[in-house]
């Protein structure tokens, strides 16, 4: 638990990034009805609802990695890796294949259910940032897409960027589906 009520600037920045990612996801989902959310793009890929499910699964899994972290005596830092992670995590021009265990399986019936699950997981991540003692660069864990040790700070940077990445994907899917619906003569 942190020793006082104020958080250091690094944790405040992580919380702000987490909230920014949630806001991006919420904005991308605004106005999406359950019919649209369940449709897959004609060219293939995940539906909007599957994108949200993937974000929830990933957030929950990475939270387990945060809780499994071990404290190192010294900070583990690779020069500029955290900044690179932040930049690459939101870059939709670079495809990142999700591990099979993070693929969606149709767990949620609708957007509100999926978003509620996301909010629950996201609140747990925010609590982790607020309550974990010590330097987040000293807490070491692993990540399925990165070989070698990963700091909890780096993991939190990935968690914060992930919803924004998929918010962009949701906007892409919406554009395709809304264009397809318009071309088919369906009005929303």
C-alpha positions as CSV (number, residue, x, y, z in Angstrom):
1,X,0.0,0.0,0.0
2,X,1.3,3.5,-0.7
3,X,2.3,5.3,2.5
4,X,0.4,8.6,1.9
5,X,-2.6,9.9,0.0
6,X,-0.6,11.5,-2.8
7,X,0.9,9.5,-5.6
8,X,4.2,10.1,-7.3
9,X,4.1,11.7,-10.8
10,X,4.9,8.4,-12.5
11,X,1.8,6.7,-11.0
12,X,-0.3,9.8,-11.7
13,X,0.8,9.6,-15.3
14,X,0.0,5.9,-15.4
15,X,-3.5,6.5,-14.0
16,X,-4.1,9.3,-16.5
17,X,-3.1,7.0,-19.3
18,X,-5.3,4.2,-18.0
19,X,-8.2,6.7,-17.9
20,X,-7.4,8.0,-21.4
21,X,-7.5,4.4,-22.8
22,X,-10.9,3.8,-21.1
23,X,-12.2,7.1,-22.5
24,X,-11.1,6.1,-26.0
25,X,-12.8,2.8,-25.7
26,X,-16.0,4.4,-24.4
27,X,-16.1,7.0,-27.2
28,X,-15.6,4.3,-29.9
29,X,-18.5,2.3,-28.4
30,X,-20.9,5.3,-28.1
31,X,-23.9,4.7,-30.2
32,X,-23.0,1.1,-31.1
33,X,-26.1,-1.1,-30.8
34,X,-25.9,-4.8,-30.0
35,X,-26.7,-5.7,-33.6
36,X,-23.8,-3.7,-35.0
37,X,-21.5,-4.9,-32.2
38,X,-22.1,-8.5,-33.1
39,X,-21.4,-8.2,-36.9
40,X,-18.1,-9.2,-38.3
41,X,-16.5,-7.1,-41.0
42,X,-17.1,-8.6,-44.5
43,X,-13.4,-9.0,-45.0
44,X,-13.1,-11.0,-41.8
45,X,-11.7,-10.1,-38.4
46,X,-13.3,-9.6,-35.0
47,X,-16.6,-8.0,-34.4
48,X,-16.8,-4.9,-32.1
49,X,-18.1,-7.1,-29.3
50,X,-15.2,-9.5,-29.9
51,X,-12.7,-6.6,-29.7
52,X,-14.1,-5.6,-26.3
53,X,-14.0,-9.2,-25.1
54,X,-10.3,-9.4,-26.2
55,X,-9.5,-6.2,-24.3
56,X,-11.2,-7.6,-21.2
57,X,-9.4,-10.9,-21.4
58,X,-6.1,-9.2,-21.9
59,X,-6.6,-6.8,-19.1
60,X,-7.5,-9.6,-16.7
61,X,-4.5,-11.7,-17.8
62,X,-2.0,-8.9,-17.5
63,X,-3.4,-8.1,-14.0
64,X,-2.5,-11.7,-13.0
65,X,1.1,-11.0,-14.3
66,X,1.2,-7.9,-12.2
67,X,0.2,-9.8,-9.1
68,X,2.7,-12.5,-9.9
69,X,5.6,-10.0,-10.1
70,X,8.7,-10.4,-7.9
71,X,10.5,-7.6,-6.3
72,X,14.1,-7.1,-7.6
73,X,16.7,-5.3,-5.5
74,X,17.4,-2.8,-8.3
75,X,15.2,-1.3,-11.0
76,X,15.2,-3.2,-14.2
77,X,15.3,-0.9,-17.1
78,X,16.2,-1.3,-20.7
79,X,17.1,2.0,-22.3
80,X,14.0,3.7,-23.9
81,X,12.0,0.4,-23.9
82,X,9.1,1.9,-22.0
83,X,8.7,4.7,-24.6
84,X,9.0,2.3,-27.4
85,X,6.3,0.0,-25.9
86,X,4.0,3.0,-25.5
87,X,4.4,4.1,-29.1
88,X,4.1,0.6,-30.6
89,X,1.1,-0.4,-28.5
90,X,-1.2,2.1,-30.1
91,X,0.2,1.9,-33.6
92,X,-2.5,0.1,-35.7
93,X,-0.2,0.1,-38.8
94,X,1.8,-2.6,-37.0
95,X,-0.2,-5.8,-36.7
96,X,0.2,-7.6,-33.4
97,X,-1.2,-11.2,-33.3
98,X,-2.9,-11.8,-30.0
99,X,-1.9,-15.1,-28.3
100,X,-4.7,-17.7,-28.7
101,X,-5.7,-17.5,-25.1
102,X,-6.6,-13.8,-25.7
103,X,-8.8,-14.6,-28.6
104,X,-12.5,-13.9,-28.0
105,X,-15.0,-16.8,-27.5
106,X,-18.3,-15.1,-27.4
107,X,-18.5,-14.7,-23.6
108,X,-20.6,-11.5,-23.6
109,X,-24.1,-11.1,-24.9
110,X,-24.0,-7.4,-25.5
111,X,-21.8,-4.3,-25.4
112,X,-23.0,-3.1,-21.9
113,X,-22.1,-6.5,-20.4
114,X,-18.7,-6.5,-22.0
115,X,-18.0,-2.9,-21.0
116,X,-19.1,-3.5,-17.4
117,X,-16.6,-6.4,-17.3
118,X,-13.9,-4.2,-18.7
119,X,-14.6,-1.5,-16.1
120,X,-14.4,-4.0,-13.3
121,X,-11.0,-5.3,-14.5
122,X,-9.8,-1.7,-15.2
123,X,-10.7,-0.6,-11.7
124,X,-8.6,-3.5,-10.4
125,X,-5.6,-2.3,-12.5
126,X,-6.1,1.3,-11.2
127,X,-6.1,-0.1,-7.6
128,X,-2.9,-1.9,-8.3
129,X,-1.3,1.3,-9.4
130,X,-2.5,3.2,-6.3
131,X,-1.7,0.5,-3.8
132,X,1.4,-1.3,-4.9
133,X,4.4,-0.2,-2.9
134,X,7.8,0.6,-4.3
135,X,9.3,1.4,-7.6
136,X,7.3,-0.2,-10.4
137,X,10.6,-0.7,-12.3
138,X,11.7,-3.0,-9.5
139,X,8.7,-5.3,-9.8
140,X,9.5,-7.8,-12.5
141,X,7.0,-10.1,-14.3
142,X,6.6,-11.6,-17.8
143,X,4.6,-10.9,-20.9
144,X,3.6,-13.5,-23.5
145,X,4.8,-11.3,-26.4
146,X,8.1,-10.1,-24.9
147,X,11.0,-12.4,-24.2
148,X,12.8,-11.8,-20.9
149,X,11.7,-9.9,-17.9
150,X,9.2,-7.0,-18.1
151,X,8.7,-4.4,-15.4
152,X,5.3,-3.8,-13.9
153,X,5.6,-0.2,-15.2
154,X,6.1,-1.5,-18.7
155,X,3.1,-3.9,-18.3
156,X,1.0,-1.0,-17.1
157,X,2.0,1.1,-20.1
158,X,0.8,-1.8,-22.3
159,X,-2.4,-2.1,-20.3
160,X,-3.1,1.6,-20.6
161,X,-2.5,1.7,-24.4
162,X,-4.4,-1.5,-25.3
163,X,-8.0,-0.1,-25.1
164,X,-7.0,2.9,-27.2
165,X,-5.5,0.5,-29.8
166,X,-8.7,-1.5,-30.0
167,X,-10.8,1.7,-29.9
168,X,-9.1,2.5,-33.2
169,X,-10.0,-1.0,-34.5
170,X,-13.6,-0.5,-33.4
171,X,-13.7,2.8,-35.4
172,X,-12.4,0.9,-38.4
173,X,-15.0,-1.9,-38.0
174,X,-17.8,0.6,-37.5
175,X,-16.8,2.5,-40.7
176,X,-16.8,-0.7,-42.7
177,X,-20.1,-2.0,-41.3
178,X,-21.9,1.4,-41.4
179,X,-20.8,1.8,-45.0
180,X,-21.9,-1.7,-45.8
181,X,-25.3,-1.1,-44.1
182,X,-25.7,2.1,-46.1
183,X,-24.9,0.4,-49.3
184,X,-27.4,-2.3,-48.6
185,X,-30.1,0.3,-48.0
186,X,-30.4,-0.2,-44.3
187,X,-30.8,2.8,-42.1
188,X,-29.5,3.0,-38.6
